[in-house]
Amino acid sequence: MQQVNVRFHSMDQIRQFISTIEKLDDNFDLGSGHRVVDAKSILGVLALDLSGPLRLRYHSDDLGIREKIAPFLC
């Protein structure tokens, strides 16, 4: 399992992030505090507190994922 912190500054960034990870077969969880949602779900992401960094966890050995999500990393 990999874990990184991501941050979004606009709705457009959220859409771009989801569009990026939707193309991947791996599972992604996005969390804030005790709440964890499916990161591929726009409604789930919008239910989180977006004012600070979010914890992204994913289960993959693909080192290219980090490069694909680089624009959203904090």
Phi, psi and omega in degrees: 000137177251149177221131177220165175255136178235160178214141179241138181249355180200165176297323180299320177296321178297315178299317179296318180299310181296319178300322180293312185279339177298332181284349183261146181279350185283162176269136180232130175243137180240131184225154175216115184066231180270352183271130178229133181229164173290119184292347179272359181258115180297322178294321178297315181297318181292342179281349181273163174282106186269008183284344180225186179294149177245150180267119178254123176241139178213152183250098181197150173261001181287109180290343180287343180298316181301323178293321181291327182262007183308321181297343184255355182287146175255000000 
